[in-house]
Amino acid sequence: MDEFTLREELLKGEDSTRQFKRRFNLADDVAEEVVAFLNTRGGRIFIGVDDKDGSIVGVPPDQVDKQSQLIANACDNNLTPPASILTENVTTCDGVVIVATIEEGADKPYQTKKGGHFFVKKGADKRHVFNRTELQRLFQDAHTVYGEARIVAGSSIADLDVERFRSFYQTKYRKPLPTDEADLIRELTACRLAKDGCLTVAGVMHFGIHPQQQLPSFTTKAVWFRGKDRSGTDYYDSRQFAGHLASQYEEAMAFLRRWNSRIQNGSFNAPPSLEIPEVVFEELVTNALVHRDYFINDSVKLFIFDNRIEIRSPGRLPNSLTIDEVRRGIRRDRNPVIQSFAYDLLNYRGLGSGVLRALQAKPDIEFIEDVSGEEVVAIIPTQQSTTTQKT
């Protein structure tokens, strides 16, 4: 990095990817900052920069090696697991700035050895993570725990839609479902739909009789607004779809079809014209249900506006996935059990091909990762949006 590039970075100020420090005094302080970057999306620490105004104060020449060694030692000895980061000394007319570059950690979650604390970035600051659910999501990033695998407290075999599971089981495995309860529980456990006699989140969401009795937040909410702003209170239709995932998918698709077929061709008896190719809704609704974060107690949302449709799925992109990678069909498994059964229960093809099919049918779909709101949003422009842009 040269001085010009450095100053360009400093002009952007501190945020979740840039941190300014005059200097570090303690290895434990280094460890806390590095852990926060490792557990989030990575970033850079600029040592020798005033954190109030971003001006370069420089690291004294006799302190440059000591600061670099302090950082290296902290990453080896003061956090778990240890991490390697790159440091670069950039010479400027105002002094030397040490730039420590930290990639997003591959072995999340990281914690400090002193106190065993977990930190994540929150804007320009770091935040101490205490909340059990948030810690679980950090472990989910490390593939050591999955939201779908959680035991649903108080559930039992009585909450299973046995006939639904029987139909699925006999079709998929070409053999009858055991009738003995102990054998049935063993089969559910082998399928990772139950554990210790209780149903898991995946078991309830695919085969529960009344899933929302145990998991009330895992629904799909749909609103067809009048206008272009969801802060408005005027709407054409509003629904909430409950039940297992396949039921939510079918009801969500029916809602979207009503909007999509509202344009009549010529005469009253003519078939309606579809504004959006149905494959777009099929793929994006399925992805929202299958790949959502089941640690977050919130619903999938379908918002229809005059100029766009938004499909909002709770949770950030999993396992370092980026929007650019999503658009190229790359995927990361967040809910492998829900996903594996979705091949048989939902209109799901997997392999990252769903987004590609949707983009082939409608290339102007926009994908956004709302980090602060913890949502992944697919935005589908409609004809009014196109007309407005042309005029």
Secondary structure, 3 states (H helix, E strand, C coil): CCHHHHHHHHHCCCECCEEEECCCCCHHHHHHHHHHHHHCCCEEEEECECCCCCCECCECHHHHHHHHHHHHHHHHHCEECCCCCEEEEEEECCEEEEEEEECCCCCCCCEECCCCCCEEEECCEEEECCCHHHHHHHHHHCCCCCHHHCECCCCCHHHECHHHHHHHHHHHHCCCCCCCHHHHHHHHHHCCCEECCEEEHHHHHHHECCHHHHCCCCCEEEEEECCCCCCCCCEEEEEEECCCHHHHHHHHHHHHHHHHCCEECCCCCCCEECCCCHHHHHHHHHHHHHHCCCCCCCCEEEEECCCEEEEEEECCCCCCCCHHHHHCCCCCCCCHHHHHHHHHHCCCCCCCHHHHHHHHHCCCCEEEEECCCCEEEEEEECHHHHHHHHC
